[in-house]
Amino acid sequence: MRISVDERDSGYRTLLQWGGPPAAIKVTLNGQEVFRCITADEELGEVLVGVVDGNGHPVVDGNEVRREWWRGVVKIDMPEVMFG
């Protein structure tokens, strides 16, 4: 499964298409929960995250938050209620 909050990504879905709030979605990488996740892909084993500095503030390049791809074992947990 691939999910994304980036409208330019193939895994993008609106809240209506997901059927519920994205806050209910949990993404883990190598068993650790991922925060600031933009895109997650279980098959490719990749998550795209927004980069933060040592104080937890977003790192900005130009007009966009810097992003990094992390790789490993990705799991996406979405409550079944979201699929109606």
Short mmCIF file of the C-alpha atoms (twelve columns), coordinates in Angstrom:
data_MODEL
# 
_entry.id   MODEL 
# 
loop_
_atom_site.group_PDB 
_atom_site.id 
_atom_site.type_symbol 
_atom_site.label_atom_id 
_atom_site.label_alt_id 
_atom_site.label_comp_id 
_atom_site.label_asym_id 
_atom_site.label_seq_id 
_atom_site.Cartn_x 
_atom_site.Cartn_y 
_atom_site.Cartn_z 
_atom_site.pdbx_PDB_model_num 
ATOM 1  C CA . MET A 1  0.000   0.000  0.000  1 
ATOM 2  C CA . ARG A 2  1.133   3.565  -0.675 1 
ATOM 3  C CA . ILE A 3  -0.346  6.626  1.009  1 
ATOM 4  C CA . SER A 4  0.562   10.288 0.775  1 
ATOM 5  C CA . VAL A 5  -0.594  13.731 1.851  1 
ATOM 6  C CA . ASP A 6  1.228   15.258 -1.141 1 
ATOM 7  C CA . GLU A 7  -1.224  15.995 -3.955 1 
ATOM 8  C CA . ARG A 8  1.572   15.427 -6.497 1 
ATOM 9  C CA . ASP A 9  2.121   11.828 -5.326 1 
ATOM 10 C CA . SER A 10 0.435   8.747  -6.815 1 
ATOM 11 C CA . GLY A 11 -0.563  7.600  -3.302 1 
ATOM 12 C CA . TYR A 12 -2.476  10.788 -2.532 1 
ATOM 13 C CA . ARG A 13 -6.049  10.451 -1.358 1 
ATOM 14 C CA . THR A 14 -8.450  13.057 -0.023 1 
ATOM 15 C CA . LEU A 15 -9.996  12.644 3.426  1 
ATOM 16 C CA . LEU A 16 -13.240 11.669 1.762  1 
ATOM 17 C CA . GLN A 17 -11.538 8.938  -0.272 1 
ATOM 18 C CA . TRP A 18 -9.858  7.598  2.878  1 
ATOM 19 C CA . GLY A 19 -13.178 7.732  4.678  1 
ATOM 20 C CA . GLY A 20 -11.811 9.276  7.858  1 
ATOM 21 C CA . PRO A 21 -9.255  11.506 9.516  1 
ATOM 22 C CA . PRO A 22 -5.606  10.841 8.643  1 
ATOM 23 C CA . ALA A 23 -4.711  11.156 12.333 1 
ATOM 24 C CA . ALA A 24 -5.953  7.573  12.673 1 
ATOM 25 C CA . ILE A 25 -3.226  6.335  10.300 1 
ATOM 26 C CA . LYS A 26 -0.029  5.001  11.888 1 
ATOM 27 C CA . VAL A 27 3.152   4.522  9.873  1 
ATOM 28 C CA . THR A 28 6.120   2.593  11.243 1 
ATOM 29 C CA . LEU A 29 9.614   2.134  9.836  1 
ATOM 30 C CA . ASN A 30 11.572  -0.809 11.225 1 
ATOM 31 C CA . GLY A 31 9.034   -0.984 14.061 1 
ATOM 32 C CA . GLN A 32 9.365   2.687  15.084 1 
ATOM 33 C CA . GLU A 33 6.485   5.129  14.576 1 
ATOM 34 C CA . VAL A 34 7.227   7.778  11.942 1 
ATOM 35 C CA . PHE A 35 6.204   11.391 12.584 1 
ATOM 36 C CA . ARG A 36 5.994   14.162 9.961  1 
ATOM 37 C CA . CYS A 37 5.374   11.454 7.359  1 
ATOM 38 C CA . ILE A 38 4.460   12.804 3.931  1 
ATOM 39 C CA . THR A 39 4.446   9.564  1.925  1 
ATOM 40 C CA . ALA A 40 4.727   5.918  2.948  1 
ATOM 41 C CA . ASP A 41 5.086   2.915  0.654  1 
ATOM 42 C CA . GLU A 42 5.087   -0.614 2.088  1 
ATOM 43 C CA . GLU A 43 6.135   -2.348 -1.138 1 
ATOM 44 C CA . LEU A 44 9.111   -0.058 -1.816 1 
ATOM 45 C CA . GLY A 45 10.024  0.143  1.886  1 
ATOM 46 C CA . GLU A 46 10.198  3.944  1.833  1 
ATOM 47 C CA . VAL A 47 8.845   6.861  3.821  1 
ATOM 48 C CA . LEU A 48 9.212   10.531 2.926  1 
ATOM 49 C CA . VAL A 49 9.419   12.766 5.989  1 
ATOM 50 C CA . GLY A 50 9.688   16.471 6.676  1 
ATOM 51 C CA . VAL A 51 13.092  17.338 8.176  1 
ATOM 52 C CA . VAL A 52 13.287  19.208 11.500 1 
ATOM 53 C CA . ASP A 53 16.218  20.800 13.289 1 
ATOM 54 C CA . GLY A 54 17.429  20.014 16.815 1 
ATOM 55 C CA . ASN A 55 14.635  22.156 18.288 1 
ATOM 56 C CA . GLY A 56 11.895  20.381 16.346 1 
ATOM 57 C CA . HIS A 57 11.386  23.231 13.871 1 
ATOM 58 C CA . PRO A 58 10.947  22.472 10.162 1 
ATOM 59 C CA . VAL A 59 14.067  23.002 8.031  1 
ATOM 60 C CA . VAL A 60 13.059  25.208 5.101  1 
ATOM 61 C CA . ASP A 61 14.770  25.359 1.716  1 
ATOM 62 C CA . GLY A 62 13.392  28.289 -0.268 1 
ATOM 63 C CA . ASN A 63 9.625   27.996 0.110  1 
ATOM 64 C CA . GLU A 64 9.441   24.302 1.007  1 
ATOM 65 C CA . VAL A 65 10.199  22.138 4.012  1 
ATOM 66 C CA . ARG A 66 13.224  19.924 3.368  1 
ATOM 67 C CA . ARG A 67 12.284  16.283 2.840  1 
ATOM 68 C CA . GLU A 68 14.206  13.019 3.277  1 
ATOM 69 C CA . TRP A 69 13.536  9.483  2.113  1 
ATOM 70 C CA . TRP A 70 14.058  6.843  4.790  1 
ATOM 71 C CA . ARG A 71 14.177  3.158  3.854  1 
ATOM 72 C CA . GLY A 72 13.428  -0.060 5.698  1 
ATOM 73 C CA . VAL A 73 10.431  -2.189 6.638  1 
ATOM 74 C CA . VAL A 74 7.368   0.042  6.337  1 
ATOM 75 C CA . LYS A 75 3.979   -0.773 7.842  1 
ATOM 76 C CA . ILE A 76 0.846   1.329  7.390  1 
ATOM 77 C CA . ASP A 77 -1.969  0.777  9.901  1 
ATOM 78 C CA . MET A 78 -5.345  2.219  8.949  1 
ATOM 79 C CA . PRO A 79 -8.469  1.379  10.974 1 
ATOM 80 C CA . GLU A 80 -10.975 -0.659 8.989  1 
ATOM 81 C CA . VAL A 81 -13.670 1.878  9.888  1 
ATOM 82 C CA . MET A 82 -11.929 4.208  7.434  1 
ATOM 83 C CA . PHE A 83 -12.920 1.921  4.589  1 
ATOM 84 C CA . GLY A 84 -16.614 1.937  5.500  1 
# 
